[in-house]
Amino acid sequence: MGPRHIFWAGEKAGIAAGETPAHAAKVSTVIDIIGEVNRVAVRCTALFTQVREASGLSGIEALTLCAIVNAENAPTVPQVGRILGHPRQVIQRAVRVLVDAGLVQPEVNPGHKRAALLTGTAAGADLAQKIYDDARDIASVLAEELDIKSLNGVHQGLERLRDRIDDYQGGEE
């Protein structure tokens, strides 16, 4: 474990003054989970780099394109930001690139003068599908020796942890 991962050493968290051993165990486990999520995120970034590079887009541009193309209703930049958990400004820069590349088009939003609705073009939908297919191929290999019950438990636990983080930050999505 390198110096940048020292914080994630949950077993070293100890017990804070006035804390019960049961709560200290939960705190230690949350720290362990956060550390593992960090390590998995780093590996996923490396693993899916080939998908991103094949698309010709940056990571955030590819995510933004897929979020727009797969949205049930045409989203605005702030809505995409909330969906992806990124600041509006980051999404706005990605959208500019996607519009310039002819992958996304802004449409008039009858509910808001300045926040355009975003839709994927045919080229954008095709590229988003290619990104999805390439990523799914990798996920398919990863899923081979994992059981669905464990995967669902991890998914539900991470959703709950994300909700707690959002609550802690004041209700952000």
Chimera marker file (.cmm) of the C-alpha trace (Angstrom):
<marker_set name="trace">
<marker id="1" x="0.000" y="0.000" z="0.000" r="1" g="1" b="0" radius="0.5"/>
<marker id="2" x="1.543" y="3.286" z="-1.136" r="1" g="1" b="0" radius="0.5"/>
<marker id="3" x="1.372" y="6.607" z="0.703" r="1" g="1" b="0" radius="0.5"/>
<marker id="4" x="-1.658" y="7.803" z="-1.277" r="1" g="1" b="0" radius="0.5"/>
<marker id="5" x="-3.669" y="4.794" z="-0.051" r="1" g="1" b="0" radius="0.5"/>
<marker id="6" x="-2.808" y="5.098" z="3.642" r="1" g="1" b="0" radius="0.5"/>
<marker id="7" x="-6.111" y="6.864" z="4.316" r="1" g="1" b="0" radius="0.5"/>
<marker id="8" x="-7.999" y="3.863" z="2.971" r="1" g="1" b="0" radius="0.5"/>
<marker id="9" x="-6.496" y="1.498" z="5.576" r="1" g="1" b="0" radius="0.5"/>
<marker id="10" x="-9.733" y="0.906" z="7.462" r="1" g="1" b="0" radius="0.5"/>
<marker id="11" x="-8.244" y="-1.534" z="9.965" r="1" g="1" b="0" radius="0.5"/>
<marker id="12" x="-6.035" y="1.315" z="11.210" r="1" g="1" b="0" radius="0.5"/>
<marker id="13" x="-9.004" y="3.603" z="11.808" r="1" g="1" b="0" radius="0.5"/>
<marker id="14" x="-9.218" y="2.535" z="15.444" r="1" g="1" b="0" radius="0.5"/>
<marker id="15" x="-11.958" y="3.612" z="17.811" r="1" g="1" b="0" radius="0.5"/>
<marker id="16" x="-12.702" y="7.289" z="18.324" r="1" g="1" b="0" radius="0.5"/>
<marker id="17" x="-13.439" y="8.672" z="21.772" r="1" g="1" b="0" radius="0.5"/>
<marker id="18" x="-16.979" y="7.762" z="22.814" r="1" g="1" b="0" radius="0.5"/>
<marker id="19" x="-17.463" y="5.408" z="19.879" r="1" g="1" b="0" radius="0.5"/>
<marker id="20" x="-18.821" y="1.894" z="20.379" r="1" g="1" b="0" radius="0.5"/>
<marker id="21" x="-16.817" y="-1.043" z="19.033" r="1" g="1" b="0" radius="0.5"/>
<marker id="22" x="-19.737" y="-1.913" z="16.722" r="1" g="1" b="0" radius="0.5"/>
<marker id="23" x="-19.744" y="1.569" z="15.210" r="1" g="1" b="0" radius="0.5"/>
<marker id="24" x="-15.937" y="1.544" z="14.945" r="1" g="1" b="0" radius="0.5"/>
<marker id="25" x="-16.193" y="-1.723" z="12.995" r="1" g="1" b="0" radius="0.5"/>
<marker id="26" x="-18.690" y="-0.142" z="10.596" r="1" g="1" b="0" radius="0.5"/>
<marker id="27" x="-16.446" y="2.923" z="10.174" r="1" g="1" b="0" radius="0.5"/>
<marker id="28" x="-13.461" y="0.688" z="9.465" r="1" g="1" b="0" radius="0.5"/>
<marker id="29" x="-15.476" y="-1.293" z="6.921" r="1" g="1" b="0" radius="0.5"/>
<marker id="30" x="-16.726" y="1.871" z="5.184" r="1" g="1" b="0" radius="0.5"/>
<marker id="31" x="-13.112" y="3.046" z="4.910" r="1" g="1" b="0" radius="0.5"/>
<marker id="32" x="-12.135" y="-0.345" z="3.485" r="1" g="1" b="0" radius="0.5"/>
<marker id="33" x="-14.980" y="-0.145" z="0.941" r="1" g="1" b="0" radius="0.5"/>
<marker id="34" x="-14.017" y="3.387" z="-0.110" r="1" g="1" b="0" radius="0.5"/>
<marker id="35" x="-10.446" y="2.220" z="-0.583" r="1" g="1" b="0" radius="0.5"/>
<marker id="36" x="-11.543" y="-0.764" z="-2.636" r="1" g="1" b="0" radius="0.5"/>
<marker id="37" x="-13.839" y="1.417" z="-4.758" r="1" g="1" b="0" radius="0.5"/>
<marker id="38" x="-10.877" y="3.707" z="-5.397" r="1" g="1" b="0" radius="0.5"/>
<marker id="39" x="-8.682" y="0.784" z="-6.445" r="1" g="1" b="0" radius="0.5"/>
<marker id="40" x="-11.428" y="-0.660" z="-8.667" r="1" g="1" b="0" radius="0.5"/>
<marker id="41" x="-12.017" y="2.769" z="-10.252" r="1" g="1" b="0" radius="0.5"/>
<marker id="42" x="-8.331" y="3.090" z="-11.137" r="1" g="1" b="0" radius="0.5"/>
<marker id="43" x="-8.353" y="-0.363" z="-12.720" r="1" g="1" b="0" radius="0.5"/>
<marker id="44" x="-11.596" y="0.324" z="-14.604" r="1" g="1" b="0" radius="0.5"/>
<marker id="45" x="-10.145" y="3.538" z="-15.986" r="1" g="1" b="0" radius="0.5"/>
<marker id="46" x="-7.170" y="1.592" z="-17.311" r="1" g="1" b="0" radius="0.5"/>
<marker id="47" x="-9.309" y="-1.320" z="-18.531" r="1" g="1" b="0" radius="0.5"/>
<marker id="48" x="-11.808" y="0.833" z="-20.417" r="1" g="1" b="0" radius="0.5"/>
<marker id="49" x="-9.196" y="3.211" z="-21.867" r="1" g="1" b="0" radius="0.5"/>
<marker id="50" x="-9.174" y="1.139" z="-25.042" r="1" g="1" b="0" radius="0.5"/>
<marker id="51" x="-12.925" y="1.674" z="-25.437" r="1" g="1" b="0" radius="0.5"/>
<marker id="52" x="-12.560" y="5.418" z="-24.902" r="1" g="1" b="0" radius="0.5"/>
<marker id="53" x="-9.599" y="5.683" z="-27.278" r="1" g="1" b="0" radius="0.5"/>
<marker id="54" x="-11.455" y="3.739" z="-29.983" r="1" g="1" b="0" radius="0.5"/>
<marker id="55" x="-14.309" y="6.243" z="-29.718" r="1" g="1" b="0" radius="0.5"/>
<marker id="56" x="-12.022" y="9.224" z="-30.270" r="1" g="1" b="0" radius="0.5"/>
<marker id="57" x="-13.599" y="10.930" z="-27.260" r="1" g="1" b="0" radius="0.5"/>
<marker id="58" x="-12.320" y="11.739" z="-23.798" r="1" g="1" b="0" radius="0.5"/>
<marker id="59" x="-13.784" y="9.755" z="-20.929" r="1" g="1" b="0" radius="0.5"/>
<marker id="60" x="-16.204" y="12.477" z="-19.889" r="1" g="1" b="0" radius="0.5"/>
<marker id="61" x="-17.221" y="13.083" z="-23.506" r="1" g="1" b="0" radius="0.5"/>
<marker id="62" x="-18.013" y="9.383" z="-23.997" r="1" g="1" b="0" radius="0.5"/>
<marker id="63" x="-19.972" y="9.256" z="-20.719" r="1" g="1" b="0" radius="0.5"/>
<marker id="64" x="-21.871" y="12.415" z="-21.642" r="1" g="1" b="0" radius="0.5"/>
<marker id="65" x="-22.699" y="11.116" z="-25.112" r="1" g="1" b="0" radius="0.5"/>
<marker id="66" x="-24.013" y="7.834" z="-23.720" r="1" g="1" b="0" radius="0.5"/>
<marker id="67" x="-26.043" y="9.619" z="-21.027" r="1" g="1" b="0" radius="0.5"/>
<marker id="68" x="-27.675" y="11.862" z="-23.630" r="1" g="1" b="0" radius="0.5"/>
<marker id="69" x="-28.337" y="9.112" z="-26.172" r="1" g="1" b="0" radius="0.5"/>
<marker id="70" x="-29.717" y="6.720" z="-23.542" r="1" g="1" b="0" radius="0.5"/>
<marker id="71" x="-31.845" y="9.263" z="-21.674" r="1" g="1" b="0" radius="0.5"/>
<marker id="72" x="-35.558" y="8.531" z="-21.608" r="1" g="1" b="0" radius="0.5"/>
<marker id="73" x="-36.252" y="12.215" z="-22.282" r="1" g="1" b="0" radius="0.5"/>
<marker id="74" x="-33.868" y="14.749" z="-23.809" r="1" g="1" b="0" radius="0.5"/>
<marker id="75" x="-31.856" y="16.087" z="-20.843" r="1" g="1" b="0" radius="0.5"/>
<marker id="76" x="-30.295" y="19.484" z="-20.204" r="1" g="1" b="0" radius="0.5"/>
<marker id="77" x="-26.642" y="19.988" z="-19.295" r="1" g="1" b="0" radius="0.5"/>
<marker id="78" x="-27.437" y="20.304" z="-15.548" r="1" g="1" b="0" radius="0.5"/>
<marker id="79" x="-29.516" y="17.123" z="-15.667" r="1" g="1" b="0" radius="0.5"/>
<marker id="80" x="-26.671" y="15.197" z="-17.322" r="1" g="1" b="0" radius="0.5"/>
<marker id="81" x="-24.332" y="16.555" z="-14.649" r="1" g="1" b="0" radius="0.5"/>
<marker id="82" x="-26.608" y="15.288" z="-11.885" r="1" g="1" b="0" radius="0.5"/>
<marker id="83" x="-27.023" y="11.889" z="-13.562" r="1" g="1" b="0" radius="0.5"/>
<marker id="84" x="-23.264" y="11.438" z="-13.936" r="1" g="1" b="0" radius="0.5"/>
<marker id="85" x="-22.259" y="13.158" z="-10.696" r="1" g="1" b="0" radius="0.5"/>
<marker id="86" x="-20.137" y="15.797" z="-12.444" r="1" g="1" b="0" radius="0.5"/>
<marker id="87" x="-20.261" y="19.598" z="-12.244" r="1" g="1" b="0" radius="0.5"/>
<marker id="88" x="-22.338" y="21.362" z="-14.868" r="1" g="1" b="0" radius="0.5"/>
<marker id="89" x="-19.262" y="23.148" z="-16.226" r="1" g="1" b="0" radius="0.5"/>
<marker id="90" x="-17.501" y="19.837" z="-16.967" r="1" g="1" b="0" radius="0.5"/>
<marker id="91" x="-20.554" y="18.539" z="-18.816" r="1" g="1" b="0" radius="0.5"/>
<marker id="92" x="-20.962" y="21.820" z="-20.697" r="1" g="1" b="0" radius="0.5"/>
<marker id="93" x="-17.405" y="21.538" z="-22.066" r="1" g="1" b="0" radius="0.5"/>
<marker id="94" x="-18.055" y="17.934" z="-23.127" r="1" g="1" b="0" radius="0.5"/>
<marker id="95" x="-21.345" y="18.902" z="-24.789" r="1" g="1" b="0" radius="0.5"/>
<marker id="96" x="-19.591" y="21.635" z="-26.792" r="1" g="1" b="0" radius="0.5"/>
<marker id="97" x="-17.153" y="19.035" z="-28.156" r="1" g="1" b="0" radius="0.5"/>
<marker id="98" x="-19.996" y="16.619" z="-28.921" r="1" g="1" b="0" radius="0.5"/>
<marker id="99" x="-22.033" y="19.308" z="-30.695" r="1" g="1" b="0" radius="0.5"/>
<marker id="100" x="-18.990" y="20.415" z="-32.725" r="1" g="1" b="0" radius="0.5"/>
<marker id="101" x="-18.381" y="16.771" z="-33.695" r="1" g="1" b="0" radius="0.5"/>
<marker id="102" x="-21.984" y="16.387" z="-34.853" r="1" g="1" b="0" radius="0.5"/>
<marker id="103" x="-22.781" y="13.737" z="-32.236" r="1" g="1" b="0" radius="0.5"/>
<marker id="104" x="-25.242" y="15.760" z="-30.140" r="1" g="1" b="0" radius="0.5"/>
<marker id="105" x="-27.616" y="18.545" z="-31.039" r="1" g="1" b="0" radius="0.5"/>
<marker id="106" x="-29.217" y="21.145" z="-28.785" r="1" g="1" b="0" radius="0.5"/>
<marker id="107" x="-32.945" y="21.629" z="-29.155" r="1" g="1" b="0" radius="0.5"/>
<marker id="108" x="-35.237" y="24.385" z="-27.939" r="1" g="1" b="0" radius="0.5"/>
<marker id="109" x="-36.464" y="23.737" z="-24.418" r="1" g="1" b="0" radius="0.5"/>
<marker id="110" x="-40.012" y="25.050" z="-24.020" r="1" g="1" b="0" radius="0.5"/>
<marker id="111" x="-39.600" y="24.901" z="-20.236" r="1" g="1" b="0" radius="0.5"/>
<marker id="112" x="-36.419" y="27.003" z="-20.062" r="1" g="1" b="0" radius="0.5"/>
<marker id="113" x="-35.038" y="29.839" z="-22.156" r="1" g="1" b="0" radius="0.5"/>
<marker id="114" x="-31.333" y="29.041" z="-21.769" r="1" g="1" b="0" radius="0.5"/>
<marker id="115" x="-31.070" y="25.332" z="-20.910" r="1" g="1" b="0" radius="0.5"/>
<marker id="116" x="-31.331" y="23.538" z="-24.249" r="1" g="1" b="0" radius="0.5"/>
<marker id="117" x="-32.541" y="19.970" z="-24.456" r="1" g="1" b="0" radius="0.5"/>
<marker id="118" x="-29.862" y="17.629" z="-25.776" r="1" g="1" b="0" radius="0.5"/>
<marker id="119" x="-30.426" y="14.806" z="-28.227" r="1" g="1" b="0" radius="0.5"/>
<marker id="120" x="-28.040" y="12.474" z="-29.968" r="1" g="1" b="0" radius="0.5"/>
<marker id="121" x="-27.688" y="12.616" z="-33.722" r="1" g="1" b="0" radius="0.5"/>
<marker id="122" x="-27.700" y="9.418" z="-35.778" r="1" g="1" b="0" radius="0.5"/>
<marker id="123" x="-23.878" y="9.465" z="-35.711" r="1" g="1" b="0" radius="0.5"/>
<marker id="124" x="-23.972" y="10.037" z="-31.955" r="1" g="1" b="0" radius="0.5"/>
<marker id="125" x="-26.355" y="7.129" z="-31.423" r="1" g="1" b="0" radius="0.5"/>
<marker id="126" x="-24.158" y="4.863" z="-33.564" r="1" g="1" b="0" radius="0.5"/>
<marker id="127" x="-21.011" y="5.821" z="-31.641" r="1" g="1" b="0" radius="0.5"/>
<marker id="128" x="-22.760" y="5.430" z="-28.279" r="1" g="1" b="0" radius="0.5"/>
<marker id="129" x="-23.864" y="1.937" z="-29.336" r="1" g="1" b="0" radius="0.5"/>
<marker id="130" x="-20.290" y="1.051" z="-30.355" r="1" g="1" b="0" radius="0.5"/>
<marker id="131" x="-18.995" y="2.308" z="-26.985" r="1" g="1" b="0" radius="0.5"/>
<marker id="132" x="-21.659" y="0.280" z="-25.193" r="1" g="1" b="0" radius="0.5"/>
<marker id="133" x="-20.927" y="-2.874" z="-27.205" r="1" g="1" b="0" radius="0.5"/>
<marker id="134" x="-17.168" y="-2.618" z="-26.606" r="1" g="1" b="0" radius="0.5"/>
<marker id="135" x="-17.648" y="-1.975" z="-22.878" r="1" g="1" b="0" radius="0.5"/>
<marker id="136" x="-20.167" y="-4.809" z="-22.622" r="1" g="1" b="0" radius="0.5"/>
<marker id="137" x="-17.642" y="-7.221" z="-24.147" r="1" g="1" b="0" radius="0.5"/>
<marker id="138" x="-15.215" y="-6.376" z="-21.332" r="1" g="1" b="0" radius="0.5"/>
<marker id="139" x="-17.937" y="-6.580" z="-18.670" r="1" g="1" b="0" radius="0.5"/>
<marker id="140" x="-18.986" y="-9.971" z="-20.043" r="1" g="1" b="0" radius="0.5"/>
<marker id="141" x="-15.516" y="-11.394" z="-19.410" r="1" g="1" b="0" radius="0.5"/>
<marker id="142" x="-15.419" y="-9.853" z="-15.920" r="1" g="1" b="0" radius="0.5"/>
<marker id="143" x="-18.819" y="-11.372" z="-15.051" r="1" g="1" b="0" radius="0.5"/>
<marker id="144" x="-17.882" y="-14.945" z="-15.960" r="1" g="1" b="0" radius="0.5"/>
<marker id="145" x="-16.870" y="-16.215" z="-12.514" r="1" g="1" b="0" radius="0.5"/>
<marker id="146" x="-19.065" y="-13.981" z="-10.373" r="1" g="1" b="0" radius="0.5"/>
<marker id="147" x="-22.476" y="-14.931" z="-8.990" r="1" g="1" b="0" radius="0.5"/>
<marker id="148" x="-25.524" y="-12.724" z="-9.449" r="1" g="1" b="0" radius="0.5"/>
<marker id="149" x="-26.455" y="-12.681" z="-5.751" r="1" g="1" b="0" radius="0.5"/>
<marker id="150" x="-23.054" y="-11.260" z="-4.768" r="1" g="1" b="0" radius="0.5"/>
<marker id="151" x="-23.113" y="-8.778" z="-7.640" r="1" g="1" b="0" radius="0.5"/>
<marker id="152" x="-26.583" y="-7.555" z="-6.642" r="1" g="1" b="0" radius="0.5"/>
<marker id="153" x="-25.439" y="-7.192" z="-3.026" r="1" g="1" b="0" radius="0.5"/>
<marker id="154" x="-22.425" y="-5.113" z="-4.062" r="1" g="1" b="0" radius="0.5"/>
<marker id="155" x="-24.592" y="-2.983" z="-6.326" r="1" g="1" b="0" radius="0.5"/>
<marker id="156" x="-27.203" y="-2.348" z="-3.643" r="1" g="1" b="0" radius="0.5"/>
<marker id="157" x="-24.560" y="-1.615" z="-1.030" r="1" g="1" b="0" radius="0.5"/>
<marker id="158" x="-22.782" y="0.888" z="-3.257" r="1" g="1" b="0" radius="0.5"/>
<marker id="159" x="-26.080" y="2.589" z="-4.100" r="1" g="1" b="0" radius="0.5"/>
<marker id="160" x="-26.834" y="2.932" z="-0.390" r="1" g="1" b="0" radius="0.5"/>
<marker id="161" x="-23.327" y="4.267" z="0.297" r="1" g="1" b="0" radius="0.5"/>
<marker id="162" x="-23.744" y="6.784" z="-2.534" r="1" g="1" b="0" radius="0.5"/>
<marker id="163" x="-27.073" y="7.870" z="-1.034" r="1" g="1" b="0" radius="0.5"/>
<marker id="164" x="-25.393" y="8.384" z="2.363" r="1" g="1" b="0" radius="0.5"/>
<marker id="165" x="-22.648" y="10.438" z="0.689" r="1" g="1" b="0" radius="0.5"/>
<marker id="166" x="-25.290" y="12.542" z="-1.060" r="1" g="1" b="0" radius="0.5"/>
<marker id="167" x="-27.113" y="13.044" z="2.261" r="1" g="1" b="0" radius="0.5"/>
<marker id="168" x="-23.852" y="14.070" z="3.902" r="1" g="1" b="0" radius="0.5"/>
<marker id="169" x="-23.196" y="16.573" z="1.112" r="1" g="1" b="0" radius="0.5"/>
<marker id="170" x="-26.618" y="18.112" z="1.471" r="1" g="1" b="0" radius="0.5"/>
<marker id="171" x="-28.865" y="16.111" z="-0.811" r="1" g="1" b="0" radius="0.5"/>
<marker id="172" x="-26.959" y="16.343" z="-4.088" r="1" g="1" b="0" radius="0.5"/>
<marker id="173" x="-27.771" y="13.658" z="-6.656" r="1" g="1" b="0" radius="0.5"/>
<link id1="1" id2="2" r="1" g="1" b="0" radius="0.2"/>
<link id1="2" id2="3" r="1" g="1" b="0" radius="0.2"/>
<link id1="3" id2="4" r="1" g="1" b="0" radius="0.2"/>
<link id1="4" id2="5" r="1" g="1" b="0" radius="0.2"/>
<link id1="5" id2="6" r="1" g="1" b="0" radius="0.2"/>
<link id1="6" id2="7" r="1" g="1" b="0" radius="0.2"/>
<link id1="7" id2="8" r="1" g="1" b="0" radius="0.2"/>
<link id1="8" id2="9" r="1" g="1" b="0" radius="0.2"/>
<link id1="9" id2="10" r="1" g="1" b="0" radius="0.2"/>
<link id1="10" id2="11" r="1" g="1" b="0" radius="0.2"/>
<link id1="11" id2="12" r="1" g="1" b="0" radius="0.2"/>
<link id1="12" id2="13" r="1" g="1" b="0" radius="0.2"/>
<link id1="13" id2="14" r="1" g="1" b="0" radius="0.2"/>
<link id1="14" id2="15" r="1" g="1" b="0" radius="0.2"/>
<link id1="15" id2="16" r="1" g="1" b="0" radius="0.2"/>
<link id1="16" id2="17" r="1" g="1" b="0" radius="0.2"/>
<link id1="17" id2="18" r="1" g="1" b="0" radius="0.2"/>
<link id1="18" id2="19" r="1" g="1" b="0" radius="0.2"/>
<link id1="19" id2="20" r="1" g="1" b="0" radius="0.2"/>
<link id1="20" id2="21" r="1" g="1" b="0" radius="0.2"/>
<link id1="21" id2="22" r="1" g="1" b="0" radius="0.2"/>
<link id1="22" id2="23" r="1" g="1" b="0" radius="0.2"/>
<link id1="23" id2="24" r="1" g="1" b="0" radius="0.2"/>
<link id1="24" id2="25" r="1" g="1" b="0" radius="0.2"/>
<link id1="25" id2="26" r="1" g="1" b="0" radius="0.2"/>
<link id1="26" id2="27" r="1" g="1" b="0" radius="0.2"/>
<link id1="27" id2="28" r="1" g="1" b="0" radius="0.2"/>
<link id1="28" id2="29" r="1" g="1" b="0" radius="0.2"/>
<link id1="29" id2="30" r="1" g="1" b="0" radius="0.2"/>
<link id1="30" id2="31" r="1" g="1" b="0" radius="0.2"/>
<link id1="31" id2="32" r="1" g="1" b="0" radius="0.2"/>
<link id1="32" id2="33" r="1" g="1" b="0" radius="0.2"/>
<link id1="33" id2="34" r="1" g="1" b="0" radius="0.2"/>
<link id1="34" id2="35" r="1" g="1" b="0" radius="0.2"/>
<link id1="35" id2="36" r="1" g="1" b="0" radius="0.2"/>
<link id1="36" id2="37" r="1" g="1" b="0" radius="0.2"/>
<link id1="37" id2="38" r="1" g="1" b="0" radius="0.2"/>
<link id1="38" id2="39" r="1" g="1" b="0" radius="0.2"/>
<link id1="39" id2="40" r="1" g="1" b="0" radius="0.2"/>
<link id1="40" id2="41" r="1" g="1" b="0" radius="0.2"/>
<link id1="41" id2="42" r="1" g="1" b="0" radius="0.2"/>
<link id1="42" id2="43" r="1" g="1" b="0" radius="0.2"/>
<link id1="43" id2="44" r="1" g="1" b="0" radius="0.2"/>
<link id1="44" id2="45" r="1" g="1" b="0" radius="0.2"/>
<link id1="45" id2="46" r="1" g="1" b="0" radius="0.2"/>
<link id1="46" id2="47" r="1" g="1" b="0" radius="0.2"/>
<link id1="47" id2="48" r="1" g="1" b="0" radius="0.2"/>
<link id1="48" id2="49" r="1" g="1" b="0" radius="0.2"/>
<link id1="49" id2="50" r="1" g="1" b="0" radius="0.2"/>
<link id1="50" id2="51" r="1" g="1" b="0" radius="0.2"/>
<link id1="51" id2="52" r="1" g="1" b="0" radius="0.2"/>
<link id1="52" id2="53" r="1" g="1" b="0" radius="0.2"/>
<link id1="53" id2="54" r="1" g="1" b="0" radius="0.2"/>
<link id1="54" id2="55" r="1" g="1" b="0" radius="0.2"/>
<link id1="55" id2="56" r="1" g="1" b="0" radius="0.2"/>
<link id1="56" id2="57" r="1" g="1" b="0" radius="0.2"/>
<link id1="57" id2="58" r="1" g="1" b="0" radius="0.2"/>
<link id1="58" id2="59" r="1" g="1" b="0" radius="0.2"/>
<link id1="59" id2="60" r="1" g="1" b="0" radius="0.2"/>
<link id1="60" id2="61" r="1" g="1" b="0" radius="0.2"/>
<link id1="61" id2="62" r="1" g="1" b="0" radius="0.2"/>
<link id1="62" id2="63" r="1" g="1" b="0" radius="0.2"/>
<link id1="63" id2="64" r="1" g="1" b="0" radius="0.2"/>
<link id1="64" id2="65" r="1" g="1" b="0" radius="0.2"/>
<link id1="65" id2="66" r="1" g="1" b="0" radius="0.2"/>
<link id1="66" id2="67" r="1" g="1" b="0" radius="0.2"/>
<link id1="67" id2="68" r="1" g="1" b="0" radius="0.2"/>
<link id1="68" id2="69" r="1" g="1" b="0" radius="0.2"/>
<link id1="69" id2="70" r="1" g="1" b="0" radius="0.2"/>
<link id1="70" id2="71" r="1" g="1" b="0" radius="0.2"/>
<link id1="71" id2="72" r="1" g="1" b="0" radius="0.2"/>
<link id1="72" id2="73" r="1" g="1" b="0" radius="0.2"/>
<link id1="73" id2="74" r="1" g="1" b="0" radius="0.2"/>
<link id1="74" id2="75" r="1" g="1" b="0" radius="0.2"/>
<link id1="75" id2="76" r="1" g="1" b="0" radius="0.2"/>
<link id1="76" id2="77" r="1" g="1" b="0" radius="0.2"/>
<link id1="77" id2="78" r="1" g="1" b="0" radius="0.2"/>
<link id1="78" id2="79" r="1" g="1" b="0" radius="0.2"/>
<link id1="79" id2="80" r="1" g="1" b="0" radius="0.2"/>
<link id1="80" id2="81" r="1" g="1" b="0" radius="0.2"/>
<link id1="81" id2="82" r="1" g="1" b="0" radius="0.2"/>
<link id1="82" id2="83" r="1" g="1" b="0" radius="0.2"/>
<link id1="83" id2="84" r="1" g="1" b="0" radius="0.2"/>
<link id1="84" id2="85" r="1" g="1" b="0" radius="0.2"/>
<link id1="85" id2="86" r="1" g="1" b="0" radius="0.2"/>
<link id1="86" id2="87" r="1" g="1" b="0" radius="0.2"/>
<link id1="87" id2="88" r="1" g="1" b="0" radius="0.2"/>
<link id1="88" id2="89" r="1" g="1" b="0" radius="0.2"/>
<link id1="89" id2="90" r="1" g="1" b="0" radius="0.2"/>
<link id1="90" id2="91" r="1" g="1" b="0" radius="0.2"/>
<link id1="91" id2="92" r="1" g="1" b="0" radius="0.2"/>
<link id1="92" id2="93" r="1" g="1" b="0" radius="0.2"/>
<link id1="93" id2="94" r="1" g="1" b="0" radius="0.2"/>
<link id1="94" id2="95" r="1" g="1" b="0" radius="0.2"/>
<link id1="95" id2="96" r="1" g="1" b="0" radius="0.2"/>
<link id1="96" id2="97" r="1" g="1" b="0" radius="0.2"/>
<link id1="97" id2="98" r="1" g="1" b="0" radius="0.2"/>
<link id1="98" id2="99" r="1" g="1" b="0" radius="0.2"/>
<link id1="99" id2="100" r="1" g="1" b="0" radius="0.2"/>
<link id1="100" id2="101" r="1" g="1" b="0" radius="0.2"/>
<link id1="101" id2="102" r="1" g="1" b="0" radius="0.2"/>
<link id1="102" id2="103" r="1" g="1" b="0" radius="0.2"/>
<link id1="103" id2="104" r="1" g="1" b="0" radius="0.2"/>
<link id1="104" id2="105" r="1" g="1" b="0" radius="0.2"/>
<link id1="105" id2="106" r="1" g="1" b="0" radius="0.2"/>
<link id1="106" id2="107" r="1" g="1" b="0" radius="0.2"/>
<link id1="107" id2="108" r="1" g="1" b="0" radius="0.2"/>
<link id1="108" id2="109" r="1" g="1" b="0" radius="0.2"/>
<link id1="109" id2="110" r="1" g="1" b="0" radius="0.2"/>
<link id1="110" id2="111" r="1" g="1" b="0" radius="0.2"/>
<link id1="111" id2="112" r="1" g="1" b="0" radius="0.2"/>
<link id1="112" id2="113" r="1" g="1" b="0" radius="0.2"/>
<link id1="113" id2="114" r="1" g="1" b="0" radius="0.2"/>
<link id1="114" id2="115" r="1" g="1" b="0" radius="0.2"/>
<link id1="115" id2="116" r="1" g="1" b="0" radius="0.2"/>
<link id1="116" id2="117" r="1" g="1" b="0" radius="0.2"/>
<link id1="117" id2="118" r="1" g="1" b="0" radius="0.2"/>
<link id1="118" id2="119" r="1" g="1" b="0" radius="0.2"/>
<link id1="119" id2="120" r="1" g="1" b="0" radius="0.2"/>
<link id1="120" id2="121" r="1" g="1" b="0" radius="0.2"/>
<link id1="121" id2="122" r="1" g="1" b="0" radius="0.2"/>
<link id1="122" id2="123" r="1" g="1" b="0" radius="0.2"/>
<link id1="123" id2="124" r="1" g="1" b="0" radius="0.2"/>
<link id1="124" id2="125" r="1" g="1" b="0" radius="0.2"/>
<link id1="125" id2="126" r="1" g="1" b="0" radius="0.2"/>
<link id1="126" id2="127" r="1" g="1" b="0" radius="0.2"/>
<link id1="127" id2="128" r="1" g="1" b="0" radius="0.2"/>
<link id1="128" id2="129" r="1" g="1" b="0" radius="0.2"/>
<link id1="129" id2="130" r="1" g="1" b="0" radius="0.2"/>
<link id1="130" id2="131" r="1" g="1" b="0" radius="0.2"/>
<link id1="131" id2="132" r="1" g="1" b="0" radius="0.2"/>
<link id1="132" id2="133" r="1" g="1" b="0" radius="0.2"/>
<link id1="133" id2="134" r="1" g="1" b="0" radius="0.2"/>
<link id1="134" id2="135" r="1" g="1" b="0" radius="0.2"/>
<link id1="135" id2="136" r="1" g="1" b="0" radius="0.2"/>
<link id1="136" id2="137" r="1" g="1" b="0" radius="0.2"/>
<link id1="137" id2="138" r="1" g="1" b="0" radius="0.2"/>
<link id1="138" id2="139" r="1" g="1" b="0" radius="0.2"/>
<link id1="139" id2="140" r="1" g="1" b="0" radius="0.2"/>
<link id1="140" id2="141" r="1" g="1" b="0" radius="0.2"/>
<link id1="141" id2="142" r="1" g="1" b="0" radius="0.2"/>
<link id1="142" id2="143" r="1" g="1" b="0" radius="0.2"/>
<link id1="143" id2="144" r="1" g="1" b="0" radius="0.2"/>
<link id1="144" id2="145" r="1" g="1" b="0" radius="0.2"/>
<link id1="145" id2="146" r="1" g="1" b="0" radius="0.2"/>
<link id1="146" id2="147" r="1" g="1" b="0" radius="0.2"/>
<link id1="147" id2="148" r="1" g="1" b="0" radius="0.2"/>
<link id1="148" id2="149" r="1" g="1" b="0" radius="0.2"/>
<link id1="149" id2="150" r="1" g="1" b="0" radius="0.2"/>
<link id1="150" id2="151" r="1" g="1" b="0" radius="0.2"/>
<link id1="151" id2="152" r="1" g="1" b="0" radius="0.2"/>
<link id1="152" id2="153" r="1" g="1" b="0" radius="0.2"/>
<link id1="153" id2="154" r="1" g="1" b="0" radius="0.2"/>
<link id1="154" id2="155" r="1" g="1" b="0" radius="0.2"/>
<link id1="155" id2="156" r="1" g="1" b="0" radius="0.2"/>
<link id1="156" id2="157" r="1" g="1" b="0" radius="0.2"/>
<link id1="157" id2="158" r="1" g="1" b="0" radius="0.2"/>
<link id1="158" id2="159" r="1" g="1" b="0" radius="0.2"/>
<link id1="159" id2="160" r="1" g="1" b="0" radius="0.2"/>
<link id1="160" id2="161" r="1" g="1" b="0" radius="0.2"/>
<link id1="161" id2="162" r="1" g="1" b="0" radius="0.2"/>
<link id1="162" id2="163" r="1" g="1" b="0" radius="0.2"/>
<link id1="163" id2="164" r="1" g="1" b="0" radius="0.2"/>
<link id1="164" id2="165" r="1" g="1" b="0" radius="0.2"/>
<link id1="165" id2="166" r="1" g="1" b="0" radius="0.2"/>
<link id1="166" id2="167" r="1" g="1" b="0" radius="0.2"/>
<link id1="167" id2="168" r="1" g="1" b="0" radius="0.2"/>
<link id1="168" id2="169" r="1" g="1" b="0" radius="0.2"/>
<link id1="169" id2="170" r="1" g="1" b="0" radius="0.2"/>
<link id1="170" id2="171" r="1" g="1" b="0" radius="0.2"/>
<link id1="171" id2="172" r="1" g="1" b="0" radius="0.2"/>
<link id1="172" id2="173" r="1" g="1" b="0" radius="0.2"/>
</marker_set>
